[in-house]
Amino acid sequence: MRLLKKLELYHIVLLGTFFLNVSRVTLDADTWWHLNAGRWMVEHGQLLTTDVFSFTRFGESWQVPGWPVQIGMYLIYDHFGPAGLNIATALMMTIVLWVLYRILSGSELLKAGGLVLAGSVMVIHTLARPALLTLLFTVLFLHILESYRQKQNNRLWLLSVLMALWANSHGLFWLGIGLVGIYLTGSVQIVEKKLRFDHHLLAQLPVLMAAACLNPYGPKMLGYIIQSAASQGQAVEFITEWQSPNFHIGQTLPFLLLLLMTLAALGFSQKRILHTDCLLLLAFVGLALLSGRNIALAGLVIPIVLTRHAAELPCFIPSPPRPVNTRVPALAALCVGSLCLFGLYRVAMLLPADASFSALEKEALIPSRQAIAWIQENRPAGRMFNSYNWGGYLQWALPEYPVFVDGRTDLYGNEIVMQWYAVTILTEGWQDVLDAWDIHWVILEKDWPAIQALPLAGWQVRYQDATTVILEKP
């Protein structure tokens, strides 16, 4: 009972967040090539610096951040299976929200509401990928910078340590440097016709860039984001998560609600918006509107601005303390107990690997296991032309078959991805692509136009089920 008396509303929100995330499958199409890279590095005892999983880019340089996360993901999967990755992802999401709670403003109710909104927005991209580490490092940077701005403490020295870890974990480490730049710009003042700014924050910029170079590839990683974006070109238009968000689907509605609530709070609040908050909104809303994969980052940052201004509204001003209600611990016990029972039930349901694979098959995120079994039994000869979404899983499940393409768009670039689309949607020259790469068999989702065209060109359907079709060249 003593523990329950100390229980806050946000504890229940965090506990609910953890169990709700545990209750879903967090593996997606890209999880598998990360796992495969981790497996290769563990088995060979060295970093993976060139492509060994495809025949279209075999031997090409592939030096990207994320190697320690990929190794960690593989070790978790190897020991605990898909359920282990689901639990690890849920735990990481809960830690991110716990740190965010320490940044939010206002009453316990307001901050708990901010966490619920943030979690609802971020869940769209809370997946078992290295990108999840960017959410963690972003919120840690924000916590340190907010504490410094409010003169609570000065822990700016920690930023360089976090940056070195970030640069080895995910390619969006430039975001940390950008956050420091935002807080530096927000500190600018005009005093006696002279610009004044925070010299401590300015000094952090070169330190952070130097820290980002502390990776196996050195200063080369500083240009990774630019090189990756430049190599993809027109191909980005065909990849859903790189496109602008579609507000006609349910997954993006929490982000729209968060954005509208923030605009309303800014409009009704009597508090003047801080320059830093204005820059944060412009930067992260802009990123989210540019690409749907950035919605999770916006969901992490926008609640900071929302609660800061909503806390000034009369409906959120804390009321005087009330006498202790003895029924509150009982209600808290009921909530916590129900969440724990539900969470444990869902964990038990997802512990068998078959449960996760069945869910992935249902969403067509992997080919059917029957199709994989058919390939392993019949051993089709020659090169494979494969689904883009299934490329990561195919290189994991069938390592003896190099793939045509997978989710590593930074490696394949515009050239290979557009050739893949030429075949699947039957644009001019699609047959020439198959001939040029000497393709002997094809595995695709059943709904692609190529599935109807290839039999007319003489290809034979060798396997077919509800999601997967395999064809061979005559």
C-alpha positions in Angstrom: 0.0 0.0 0.0 2.9 2.4 0.7 4.1 1.9 -2.9 0.6 2.5 -4.2 0.4 5.8 -2.3 3.5 7.0 -4.2 2.0 6.0 -7.5 1.4 8.9 -9.9 -0.8 9.0 -13.0 2.2 9.0 -15.3 3.4 5.7 -13.7 0.2 4.1 -14.9 0.6 5.7 -18.4 4.2 4.3 -18.7 3.1 0.9 -17.5 0.3 0.9 -20.0 2.6 2.0 -22.7 5.0 -0.8 -22.0 2.4 -3.5 -22.0 0.5 -2.1 -25.0 3.7 -2.1 -27.0 4.6 -5.6 -25.8 1.2 -6.7 -27.1 2.1 -6.0 -30.7 4.6 -7.3 -33.2 7.3 -4.7 -33.7 9.3 -6.5 -36.4 8.8 -5.1 -39.9 10.2 -5.5 -43.4 13.5 -3.7 -42.6 14.1 -5.5 -39.3 15.3 -8.6 -41.1 18.2 -7.1 -43.0 19.4 -5.4 -39.8 19.3 -8.8 -38.2 21.1 -10.4 -41.1 23.9 -7.8 -40.9 24.2 -8.4 -37.2 24.3 -12.2 -37.7 27.1 -11.8 -40.4 29.2 -9.6 -38.1 28.8 -12.0 -35.1 29.7 -15.0 -37.3 32.7 -13.4 -39.0 33.9 -11.3 -36.0 34.3 -8.2 -38.1 32.4 -5.2 -39.3 30.3 -5.4 -42.5 31.7 -2.8 -44.8 30.7 -4.1 -48.3 27.5 -5.7 -49.6 27.4 -9.5 -49.5 23.7 -10.0 -49.6 22.7 -8.9 -53.1 23.9 -9.6 -56.6 23.0 -6.2 -57.9 25.4 -4.4 -55.5 27.7 -7.3 -54.4 31.1 -6.0 -53.3 30.0 -2.3 -53.2 31.0 -0.2 -50.2 28.3 -0.2 -47.6 29.5 1.7 -44.5 26.6 2.9 -42.4 26.0 3.7 -38.8 24.2 1.1 -36.7 26.6 -1.8 -36.3 26.3 -2.1 -32.5 22.5 -2.0 -32.6 22.4 -4.6 -35.4 24.6 -6.9 -33.4 22.5 -6.3 -30.3 19.3 -7.0 -32.2 20.7 -10.3 -33.5 21.8 -11.4 -30.1 18.4 -10.7 -28.6 16.7 -12.5 -31.4 19.1 -15.4 -31.3 18.4 -15.9 -27.6 14.8 -14.9 -27.2 13.3 -14.9 -30.7 10.8 -12.3 -32.0 9.2 -11.9 -28.6 12.6 -10.7 -27.3 12.7 -7.9 -29.9 9.1 -7.0 -29.1 9.9 -6.6 -25.4 13.1 -4.7 -26.0 11.3 -2.3 -28.3 8.5 -1.8 -25.8 11.1 -1.1 -23.0 12.9 1.4 -25.2 9.7 3.2 -26.0 8.8 3.4 -22.3 12.2 4.8 -21.4 11.8 7.5 -24.1 8.4 8.5 -22.7 9.8 8.5 -19.1 12.5 11.0 -20.1 9.9 13.0 -22.0 7.8 13.3 -18.9 10.7 15.0 -17.1 10.7 17.7 -19.8 6.9 18.3 -20.0 5.3 21.2 -18.1 2.1 21.6 -16.1 0.1 19.4 -13.8 0.4 15.6 -13.5 -2.8 15.3 -15.5 -1.5 17.5 -18.3 1.8 15.8 -18.5 0.2 12.3 -18.5 -2.0 13.5 -21.3 1.1 14.7 -23.2 2.6 11.3 -22.8 -0.5 9.6 -24.1 -0.5 11.9 -27.2 3.2 11.4 -27.8 2.9 7.6 -27.5 -0.1 7.5 -29.8 1.9 9.5 -32.5 5.2 7.7 -32.1 3.7 4.2 -32.2 3.5 4.4 -36.0 7.3 4.1 -36.3 8.1 2.4 -33.0 9.6 -0.7 -34.6 12.5 -3.0 -34.1 15.0 -0.9 -36.0 18.1 1.2 -35.1 16.0 4.2 -35.8 14.4 3.7 -32.4 17.7 4.8 -30.9 17.3 8.2 -32.6 14.1 8.7 -30.5 16.1 7.9 -27.4 19.0 10.2 -28.2 16.7 13.0 -29.3 14.8 13.0 -26.0 18.1 12.9 -24.0 19.4 15.8 -26.0 16.2 17.7 -25.3 16.3 17.0 -21.6 19.9 18.2 -21.2 19.2 21.3 -23.4 16.0 22.2 -21.6 17.6 21.8 -18.2 20.4 24.1 -19.3 18.0 26.7 -20.8 16.0 26.8 -17.6 19.2 27.1 -15.6 18.5 24.0 -13.6 21.8 22.4 -14.3 24.6 22.4 -16.8 25.3 18.9 -18.2 26.3 20.0 -21.7 29.4 17.8 -21.5 27.2 14.8 -21.7 26.1 15.8 -25.3 29.4 14.8 -26.8 29.3 11.3 -25.1 25.7 10.8 -26.4 26.8 12.0 -29.9 29.6 9.5 -30.1 27.1 6.7 -29.3 24.4 8.2 -31.6 26.8 8.3 -34.6 27.5 4.6 -34.2 23.8 3.8 -33.8 21.8 5.6 -36.5 22.4 7.9 -39.4 20.2 10.7 -38.1 22.8 11.8 -35.5 23.0 15.2 -37.3 19.6 15.8 -35.6 21.5 16.3 -32.3 23.7 18.9 -33.8 20.6 20.6 -35.2 18.9 20.6 -31.8 21.9 22.4 -30.3 21.8 24.9 -33.2 18.1 25.5 -32.5 18.7 26.2 -28.8 21.7 28.4 -29.7 19.6 30.4 -32.2 16.8 30.7 -29.5 19.3 32.2 -27.1 20.2 35.1 -29.4 19.4 38.5 -28.0 19.9 42.1 -29.2 21.4 44.1 -26.3 22.5 47.7 -27.0 22.4 47.0 -30.8 24.7 44.0 -30.4 23.9 40.4 -30.9 24.5 38.2 -27.9 24.2 34.5 -27.8 25.2 31.6 -25.6 28.9 30.9 -26.1 28.6 27.5 -24.3 26.1 26.2 -26.8 28.2 27.6 -29.7 31.3 25.8 -28.3 29.3 22.5 -28.4 28.9 22.5 -32.2 32.6 21.7 -33.1 32.8 19.3 -30.1 29.7 17.4 -31.3 31.1 17.2 -34.9 34.4 15.8 -33.6 32.5 13.3 -31.4 30.5 12.1 -34.4 33.7 11.2 -36.0 34.4 8.6 -33.3 33.2 5.7 -35.3 34.9 2.9 -37.3 34.6 5.0 -40.5 35.8 8.3 -39.2 34.8 11.7 -40.6 33.2 10.0 -43.6 30.1 9.5 -41.6 29.5 13.2 -41.4 28.4 13.2 -45.0 26.3 10.0 -44.8 22.9 11.6 -44.7 23.6 13.9 -47.7 25.1 11.0 -49.7 22.2 8.7 -48.8 19.6 11.3 -49.8 21.4 12.2 -53.0 21.6 8.5 -54.1 17.9 7.8 -53.9 16.5 10.5 -56.2 13.2 9.6 -57.8 13.0 6.2 -56.0 11.9 8.0 -52.8 8.6 8.8 -54.4 7.7 5.1 -54.5 8.6 4.3 -50.9 5.6 4.9 -48.6 7.5 5.9 -45.4 9.5 8.5 -47.3 6.4 10.2 -48.7 4.4 13.0 -47.0 1.9 11.7 -44.5 -1.6 10.7 -45.7 -4.1 12.2 -43.3 -6.9 10.0 -44.8 -5.6 6.9 -42.9 -6.1 6.3 -39.2 -2.4 6.0 -38.3 -1.7 9.6 -39.0 -4.7 11.1 -37.2 -3.0 11.2 -33.7 -0.3 13.4 -35.3 -3.0 15.7 -36.8 -4.8 15.9 -33.4 -1.5 16.7 -31.6 -0.7 19.5 -34.1 -4.2 21.0 -33.9 -4.2 20.9 -30.1 -0.8 22.6 -30.0 -2.0 25.4 -32.4 -5.1 25.9 -30.1 -2.9 26.0 -27.0 -0.7 28.6 -28.6 -3.7 30.7 -29.6 -5.5 30.6 -26.2 -2.4 30.9 -24.0 -1.4 34.3 -22.8 2.2 33.2 -22.7 4.4 34.4 -25.5 6.0 31.6 -27.4 9.7 31.2 -26.9 12.0 31.5 -29.9 13.3 28.0 -29.2 9.8 26.6 -29.2 8.9 28.3 -32.4 12.0 26.9 -34.0 11.3 23.4 -32.7 7.8 23.5 -34.1 9.0 24.8 -37.5 11.7 22.2 -37.7 9.9 19.1 -36.6 6.5 19.8 -38.1 8.3 20.5 -41.4 10.2 17.2 -41.2 7.0 15.3 -40.4 5.1 16.9 -43.4 8.1 16.2 -45.6 8.3 12.5 -44.8 6.0 10.2 -42.9 8.9 8.5 -41.2 9.6 11.7 -39.3 6.2 11.7 -37.6 7.5 9.9 -34.6 10.1 12.6 -34.0 7.5 15.3 -34.2 5.4 13.3 -31.8 8.3 13.4 -29.4 9.0 17.2 -29.6 5.6 18.9 -30.1 4.2 17.8 -26.7 6.9 19.9 -25.0 5.5 23.0 -26.6 1.9 22.0 -26.1 2.2 21.4 -22.4 4.2 24.6 -21.9 1.4 26.7 -23.2 -1.6 24.5 -22.1 -0.3 24.8 -18.5 -1.2 28.5 -18.7 -4.9 27.8 -19.5 -7.4 28.0 -16.6 -8.6 24.4 -17.1 -5.1 23.1 -16.4 -4.1 25.3 -13.5 -3.6 23.0 -10.5 -6.3 23.3 -7.9 -5.6 23.4 -4.2 -4.7 20.1 -2.6 -7.7 18.0 -1.5 -8.1 15.6 1.4 -6.6 12.2 0.6 -9.1 9.8 -0.8 -8.6 6.4 0.7 -10.1 4.8 -2.4 -7.4 6.1 -4.7 -4.8 3.4 -3.8 -7.5 0.8 -4.4 -8.3 2.3 -7.8 -4.6 2.5 -8.6 -4.1 -1.1 -7.6 -7.0 -2.1 -9.9 -5.5 -0.2 -12.8 -2.0 -1.5 -12.3 -3.2 -5.1 -11.7 -5.4 -5.0 -14.8 -2.5 -3.7 -17.0 -0.1 -6.3 -15.6 -2.5 -9.1 -16.2 -3.3 -7.9 -19.7 0.4 -7.4 -20.5 1.5 -10.8 -19.1 -1.3 -12.4 -21.2 -0.2 -10.7 -24.4 3.5 -11.5 -23.7 2.5 -15.2 -23.2 0.5 -15.1 -26.5 3.5 -13.6 -28.4 6.2 -15.7 -26.8 5.9 -18.5 -29.4 7.8 -17.4 -32.5 4.9 -18.8 -34.6 2.6 -16.1 -33.3 4.8 -13.3 -34.5 5.4 -15.0 -37.9 1.7 -15.5 -38.3 1.0 -11.8 -37.7 3.8 -10.8 -40.2 2.3 -13.1 -42.8 -1.1 -11.7 -42.3 0.1 -8.2 -43.0 2.2 -9.5 -46.0 5.4 -8.2 -44.3 7.1 -11.5 -45.1 6.4 -14.1 -47.7 4.4 -17.1 -46.6 6.4 -19.8 -44.7 4.9 -22.3 -47.1 6.6 -20.5 -50.0 9.9 -20.4 -48.2 9.6 -24.2 -47.6 8.8 -24.7 -51.3 12.0 -22.9 -52.2 14.1 -24.8 -49.7 12.7 -28.1 -51.1 12.8 -27.4 -54.8 15.9 -25.2 -55.0 15.1 -23.1 -58.1 18.3 -22.4 -60.0 19.7 -19.0 -61.1 19.2 -15.5 -59.9 16.1 -14.4 -58.0 14.0 -11.2 -58.6 12.3 -10.5 -55.3 9.7 -8.2 -53.6 11.3 -5.0 -52.3 9.5 -5.4 -48.9 10.5 -9.1 -48.7 14.2 -8.6 -49.6 15.3 -8.3 -46.0 13.5 -11.4 -44.9 14.6 -13.4 -47.9 18.3 -12.7 -47.3 17.7 -13.8 -43.7 15.7 -16.9 -44.4 17.5 -17.9 -47.6 21.1 -16.7 -47.3 22.1 -18.9 -50.2 20.1 -16.8 -52.6 21.4 -13.2 -53.1 18.6 -10.7 -53.5 17.9 -8.3 -56.2 16.9 -5.5 -53.8 15.9 -4.9 -50.2 15.2 -2.0 -47.9 18.7 -0.6 -48.0 17.9 2.3 -50.4 21.1 4.1 -49.5 23.0 1.1 -51.1 20.8 0.4 -54.2 20.1 4.1 -55.0 17.8 5.3 -57.7 19.2 3.0 -60.4 18.3 -0.4 -58.9 15.1 0.7 -57.2 13.7 2.2 -60.4 14.7 -1.0 -62.3 12.7 -2.9 -59.7 9.7 -0.7 -60.3 10.0 -1.0 -64.0 9.5 -4.8 -63.7 6.8 -4.8 -61.1 4.6 -2.2 -62.6 5.5 -3.0 -66.3 7.0 0.3 -67.5 8.9 0.4 -70.7 11.9 -1.9 -70.8 10.8 -4.2 -68.0 11.7 -7.3 -69.8 15.2 -5.9 -70.6 15.8 -5.5 -66.9 15.1 -9.3 -66.3 17.4 -10.2 -69.3 20.2 -7.9 -68.3 20.4 -9.3 -64.8 19.8 -12.9 -66.1 16.8 -13.5 -63.8 15.6 -17.1 -63.7 12.9 -16.9 -61.1 10.6 -14.4 -59.4 9.0 -14.2 -56.0 6.4 -11.3 -55.5 3.2 -10.4 -53.8 0.3 -11.6 -55.8 -1.2 -8.1 -56.6 1.7 -6.7 -58.7 0.9 -6.3 -62.4 4.0 -8.4 -63.2 2.3 -11.4 -61.8 -0.3 -11.2 -64.6 2.2 -10.3 -67.3 5.0 -12.8 -66.8 2.8 -15.9 -67.6 1.8 -14.2 -70.9 5.6 -14.0 -71.6 6.0 -17.7 -71.1 7.0 -17.8 -67.4 5.5 -20.6 -65.4 3.8 -20.3 -62.0 5.5 -22.8 -59.8 3.9 -21.8 -56.5 1.0 -19.7 -55.4 -0.9 -19.0 -52.2 -3.0 -16.1 -50.7 0.0 -13.7 -50.6 3.0 -15.2 -52.5 3.6 -16.1 -56.1 6.7 -17.8 -57.4 7.4 -18.0 -61.2 10.2 -19.6 -63.2 11.7 -18.7 -66.6 11.0 -21.4 -69.2 
